Amino acid sequence: MKTSIVIVCALVVTTAVMSASPSEAASKRHTRKTSTPLTAEHVNDAKLIANVGPGSKGAATLRVEVLLDRARFSPGEIDAGYGSNLRVAILGYQAANGLDATGVVDAATWAALDRDAAPVLVDYTLTDADVAGPFNPIPTDIMEKSKLTALGYASAIEELGEQFHVSPKLLQRLNSGKQFTQAGVVIVVPAVEPTSALPKAAQVVVDKSDSTVSLVDAAGKVLAQYPASMGSEHDPLPLGAWKIRGVAKNPVFHYNPALFWDADPANVKVTLPAGANNPVGMVWIDLSKPHYGIHGTPEPSKIGKTESHGCIRLTNWDALALAQSVSAGMPAILQE
């Protein structure tokens, strides 16, 4: 498939922040918060088994996020705080592993997660490629974006954040006083590489009820789960049984304001260049529903917390992971 494709969804994000469910609010008073320092020594400690649920933040929460990410139940952008994406990741992991699905990491869930005994925070030495750039500010105006030759990263820390699935703010916190502009500097990062190979999936399931995209095997077992933004009142998710048509990496974006209900009347048709800050991110997974697909995003912190123009939006890293596991003709079930 050519990387120059016509995409008409997912450009503008509208705020629709998810609120805590009644069960979340009720369990908040039963969940212990932790003030353990965010150091590799503490976060890597397997004895760190405080309950993680609504209101939790800090070392235990960070450990849970990384372990879930490695188990392919993505919490989205790792930020050391319990939010809606982490809650859904915990629920998915618990259900897939025969645990009580509570959304709270208790002793039984810790025991399952800690079967992965590899460190969750590790040292990483910045390379020449990490700091080479070019890094340029990304304008917010679509017409100005179209004038650029690429929509790459705005900074080295943004690039490193995506590489290690972590918010730039938390990455800075983990490396207080360090600069991210010189090769050879040693920093602490989440170790997010999965520790086992992904089994073969039979289909992709997009579930509006919990805003997730899952890889499912022939027996119906969830192999991987990713938080997603999908659809809106103006552009609802196209429910139904579709198929994967193909994958385009580093796609350009053909913007047509006539196709967007909230477009600026002054805008005209333009092509936005490829890059991590392209409106559809670093990969486009084409669906048999014309002009619809599963894709990345330039704003990973908003995944699962905002709406889209009908398409299904993941973090760039989750979209790339999904893209490696799908093939043309694979069923894609979009359901409520």
C-alpha positions as CSV (number, residue, x, y, z in Angstrom):
1,M,0.0,0.0,0.0
2,K,1.3,3.5,-0.8
3,T,1.9,5.8,2.1
4,S,0.1,8.6,0.3
5,I,-3.5,7.8,1.2
6,V,-6.7,9.7,1.6
7,I,-7.7,9.9,5.3
8,V,-10.7,11.9,6.4
9,C,-10.9,11.2,10.1
10,A,-9.1,11.9,13.4
11,L,-7.7,15.3,12.7
12,V,-9.2,17.4,15.4
13,V,-9.6,16.3,19.0
14,T,-12.5,17.5,21.2
15,T,-12.2,17.2,24.9
16,A,-14.4,14.6,26.6
17,V,-12.6,13.6,29.7
18,M,-13.8,10.4,31.2
19,S,-14.9,10.6,34.8
20,A,-14.4,8.0,37.5
21,S,-17.1,5.3,37.7
22,P,-19.1,4.9,40.9
23,S,-17.1,1.7,41.7
24,E,-13.9,3.7,41.3
25,A,-15.1,6.4,43.6
26,A,-16.3,3.8,46.1
27,S,-13.0,1.9,46.2
28,K,-10.8,5.0,46.4
29,R,-11.0,5.1,50.2
30,H,-9.8,1.5,50.3
31,T,-6.7,2.0,48.2
32,R,-3.4,2.9,49.8
33,K,-1.4,5.7,48.2
34,T,2.4,5.4,48.2
35,S,5.0,8.0,48.7
36,T,7.9,5.7,47.9
37,P,10.6,7.6,45.9
38,L,10.6,7.1,42.1
39,T,14.1,5.6,42.0
40,A,15.1,2.4,40.2
41,E,16.0,0.8,43.5
42,H,12.4,1.3,44.8
43,V,10.4,0.8,41.7
44,N,12.3,-2.4,40.8
45,D,11.6,-3.8,44.3
46,A,9.4,-6.9,44.0
47,K,8.3,-6.4,47.6
48,L,6.5,-3.2,46.5
49,I,3.0,-4.7,46.6
50,A,0.8,-1.9,48.0
51,N,-2.7,-2.0,46.4
52,V,-2.9,0.2,43.3
53,G,-6.3,1.7,42.5
54,P,-8.1,5.0,42.3
55,G,-6.0,7.7,43.9
56,S,-2.7,5.8,43.7
57,K,0.4,7.4,42.4
58,G,4.1,6.9,42.7
59,A,6.5,4.0,42.7
60,A,4.0,1.1,42.9
61,T,1.8,2.6,40.3
62,L,4.7,3.1,38.0
63,R,5.7,-0.5,38.5
64,V,2.2,-1.7,37.6
65,E,2.2,0.4,34.4
66,V,5.4,-1.0,33.1
67,L,4.6,-4.6,34.0
68,L,1.2,-4.2,32.3
69,D,2.8,-2.6,29.2
70,R,5.2,-5.5,28.9
71,A,2.3,-8.0,29.3
72,R,0.7,-6.1,26.3
73,F,-2.2,-4.6,28.4
74,S,-1.2,-1.1,27.6
75,P,-1.9,1.7,30.1
76,G,-1.2,4.3,27.4
77,E,1.3,6.9,28.3
78,I,3.1,5.8,31.5
79,D,2.8,8.6,34.1
80,A,3.0,7.0,37.6
81,G,-0.6,7.8,38.3
82,Y,-3.9,5.8,38.3
83,G,-6.3,7.0,35.7
84,S,-9.0,5.6,33.4
85,N,-6.5,4.0,31.0
86,L,-4.7,2.2,33.8
87,R,-7.9,1.0,35.3
88,V,-9.0,-0.5,31.9
89,A,-5.6,-2.1,31.5
90,I,-5.8,-3.7,34.9
91,L,-9.4,-4.9,34.3
92,G,-8.3,-6.4,30.9
93,Y,-5.3,-8.1,32.4
94,Q,-7.3,-9.5,35.3
95,A,-10.0,-10.9,33.1
96,A,-7.4,-12.5,30.7
97,N,-5.6,-14.1,33.6
98,G,-8.6,-15.6,35.5
99,L,-8.4,-13.0,38.3
100,D,-11.2,-11.0,39.9
101,A,-11.7,-8.1,37.6
102,T,-11.8,-5.2,40.1
103,G,-9.5,-2.6,38.4
104,V,-7.4,-2.6,41.6
105,V,-4.0,-4.4,41.8
106,D,-4.3,-6.5,44.9
107,A,-2.1,-9.3,46.2
108,A,-3.3,-11.9,43.6
109,T,-2.8,-9.5,40.7
110,W,0.6,-8.6,42.0
111,A,1.5,-12.3,42.1
112,A,0.6,-12.7,38.5
113,L,2.4,-9.5,37.3
114,D,5.5,-10.4,39.3
115,R,6.0,-13.6,37.3
116,D,7.8,-11.1,35.1
117,A,10.9,-10.6,37.3
118,A,12.9,-8.3,34.9
119,P,13.7,-4.8,36.2
120,V,11.1,-2.2,35.2
121,L,13.4,0.8,35.3
122,V,16.8,0.5,33.7
123,D,19.7,2.7,32.6
124,Y,19.9,3.9,29.1
125,T,22.8,5.7,27.4
126,L,21.7,8.4,24.9
127,T,23.0,7.8,21.4
128,D,23.9,10.2,18.6
129,A,20.7,9.3,16.9
130,D,18.6,10.2,20.0
131,V,19.9,13.7,20.1
132,A,20.6,14.4,16.4
133,G,17.1,15.7,15.5
134,P,16.3,17.7,13.6
135,F,13.9,19.0,16.3
136,N,11.5,21.8,15.4
137,P,8.5,23.4,17.0
138,I,5.2,22.1,15.5
139,P,2.7,24.9,14.7
140,T,-0.9,24.3,15.7
141,D,-2.4,25.8,12.5
142,I,-3.0,23.2,9.8
143,M,-2.1,25.6,7.0
144,E,1.3,26.3,8.7
145,K,1.9,22.6,9.3
146,S,1.5,22.0,5.5
147,K,4.4,24.3,4.8
148,L,6.9,22.0,6.7
149,T,8.9,19.2,5.1
150,A,8.2,16.9,8.0
151,L,6.2,16.7,11.2
152,G,8.8,15.0,13.3
153,Y,9.6,15.4,17.0
154,A,9.8,18.8,18.6
155,S,12.5,17.8,21.1
156,A,14.7,14.9,22.1
157,I,12.7,14.3,25.3
158,E,9.5,14.0,23.2
159,E,11.2,11.4,21.0
160,L,12.5,9.5,24.1
161,G,9.1,9.6,25.7
162,E,7.6,7.8,22.8
163,Q,10.5,5.4,22.6
164,F,9.9,4.4,26.2
165,H,6.1,4.9,26.4
166,V,6.5,7.5,29.1
167,S,5.3,11.1,29.6
168,P,8.1,13.6,29.1
169,K,7.2,15.1,32.4
170,L,7.8,11.8,34.2
171,L,10.9,11.1,32.2
172,Q,12.3,14.4,33.5
173,R,11.3,13.6,37.0
174,L,13.1,10.2,36.8
175,N,16.2,12.1,35.7
176,S,16.2,15.3,37.7
177,G,19.0,17.7,36.7
178,K,20.0,15.7,33.6
179,Q,20.0,17.1,30.0
180,F,18.7,15.1,27.1
181,T,20.7,16.9,24.4
182,Q,24.1,15.1,24.5
183,A,25.1,11.6,23.5
184,G,26.7,9.5,26.3
185,V,24.4,10.8,29.1
186,V,23.0,7.9,31.1
187,I,19.3,8.2,32.0
188,V,16.7,6.0,33.7
189,V,13.9,4.8,31.6
190,P,11.0,2.3,31.8
191,A,11.9,-1.1,30.4
192,V,8.9,-1.6,28.1
193,E,10.1,-4.2,25.7
194,P,7.9,-7.3,26.0
195,T,9.6,-10.3,27.5
196,S,7.9,-12.9,25.3
197,A,6.7,-13.2,21.7
198,L,3.1,-12.3,20.8
199,P,1.0,-15.4,19.8
200,K,-0.8,-15.3,16.5
201,A,-4.0,-13.2,16.6
202,A,-7.2,-14.1,14.7
203,Q,-8.9,-10.8,14.8
204,V,-8.9,-7.2,16.0
205,V,-11.8,-6.1,18.3
206,V,-12.5,-2.4,18.8
207,D,-14.8,-2.0,21.8
208,K,-16.5,1.3,22.4
209,S,-17.7,0.3,25.8
210,D,-14.3,0.5,27.4
211,S,-12.4,2.4,24.6
212,T,-10.0,-0.4,23.8
213,V,-8.5,-2.1,20.8
214,S,-7.6,-5.8,21.3
215,L,-5.9,-8.6,19.5
216,V,-7.9,-11.8,20.0
217,D,-6.9,-15.4,19.2
218,A,-9.1,-18.0,17.5
219,A,-10.4,-19.2,20.9
220,G,-11.5,-15.7,21.9
221,K,-8.6,-15.0,24.3
222,V,-7.3,-11.4,24.5
223,L,-3.6,-11.4,23.6
224,A,-3.1,-7.7,23.7
225,Q,-5.2,-4.6,24.7
226,Y,-4.6,-1.0,23.9
227,P,-6.5,2.2,25.1
228,A,-8.0,4.2,22.3
229,S,-10.0,7.3,21.3
230,M,-12.8,6.5,18.9
231,G,-15.7,8.4,17.4
232,S,-17.8,11.3,18.6
233,E,-21.4,12.5,18.5
234,H,-20.7,14.2,15.1
235,D,-18.6,11.3,13.7
236,P,-19.7,8.0,15.4
237,L,-17.6,4.9,15.4
238,P,-18.7,2.8,12.3
239,L,-19.9,-0.3,14.1
240,G,-19.8,-3.6,12.3
241,A,-17.7,-6.4,11.0
242,W,-14.9,-5.0,8.7
243,K,-11.5,-6.2,7.6
244,I,-7.9,-5.0,7.7
245,R,-7.0,-3.9,4.2
246,G,-3.3,-3.1,4.8
247,V,-0.8,-1.0,6.7
248,A,0.9,2.3,5.7
249,K,3.8,3.5,7.8
250,N,4.8,7.2,8.0
251,P,1.7,8.2,6.0
252,V,1.1,11.7,4.8
253,F,-2.3,13.3,5.5
254,H,-4.6,14.7,2.8
255,Y,-6.6,17.3,4.6
256,N,-9.9,18.4,3.0
257,P,-11.8,20.9,5.2
258,A,-15.1,20.0,3.4
259,L,-15.0,16.7,5.2
260,F,-14.8,18.1,8.7
261,W,-17.8,19.6,10.5
262,D,-15.5,21.8,12.7
263,A,-13.0,23.0,10.1
264,D,-11.9,26.6,9.9
265,P,-13.8,28.2,7.0
266,A,-10.5,29.8,5.9
267,N,-8.7,26.5,5.4
268,V,-8.1,24.9,2.0
269,K,-7.1,21.4,0.9
270,V,-3.5,20.7,1.9
271,T,-1.2,17.7,2.3
272,L,0.5,17.4,5.7
273,P,3.9,15.7,5.7
274,A,4.7,12.5,7.4
275,G,6.1,12.3,11.0
276,A,5.3,11.5,14.6
277,N,3.3,14.8,14.8
278,N,1.3,14.0,11.7
279,P,-2.5,13.9,12.6
280,V,-2.5,10.1,12.2
281,G,0.9,9.6,13.7
282,M,3.4,7.0,12.5
283,V,1.2,4.3,11.1
284,W,-2.2,3.9,9.4
285,I,-4.0,0.5,9.5
286,D,-6.6,0.7,6.8
287,L,-10.1,-0.7,7.3
288,S,-12.5,-1.9,4.6
289,K,-14.8,0.9,5.7
290,P,-13.7,3.6,3.2
291,H,-11.6,6.4,4.7
292,Y,-11.6,4.8,8.2
293,G,-8.7,3.2,10.0
294,I,-6.7,2.6,13.2
295,H,-3.8,4.9,13.6
296,G,-1.3,6.8,15.8
297,T,-1.5,10.3,17.3
298,P,0.7,13.3,18.0
299,E,-0.9,13.6,21.5
300,P,-0.4,10.3,23.4
301,S,-1.5,11.9,26.7
302,K,-5.1,12.4,25.3
303,I,-5.7,8.8,24.2
304,G,-8.8,7.3,25.8
305,K,-9.8,10.8,27.2
306,T,-10.9,12.6,24.0
307,E,-13.0,12.0,20.9
308,S,-12.1,11.6,17.2
309,H,-13.6,12.1,13.8
310,G,-14.8,8.5,13.7
311,C,-11.5,6.7,13.4
312,I,-9.7,4.7,16.1
313,R,-6.6,6.5,17.6
314,L,-3.9,4.8,19.6
315,T,-0.5,6.0,20.9
316,N,2.1,5.8,18.2
317,W,3.8,2.9,19.9
318,D,0.7,0.9,20.4
319,A,-0.4,1.5,16.8
320,L,3.0,0.3,15.6
321,A,2.7,-2.8,17.8
322,L,-0.7,-3.5,16.5
323,A,0.4,-3.0,12.9
324,Q,3.1,-5.6,13.3
325,S,0.5,-8.2,14.3
326,V,-2.3,-7.6,11.7
327,S,-2.4,-8.7,8.1
328,A,-4.6,-8.0,5.1
329,G,-7.9,-9.8,5.3
330,M,-7.9,-10.1,9.1
331,P,-11.4,-9.4,10.6
332,A,-11.8,-6.1,12.5
333,I,-14.9,-6.1,14.7
334,L,-16.1,-2.6,15.8
335,Q,-18.6,-3.0,18.6
336,E,-20.3,-1.2,21.5
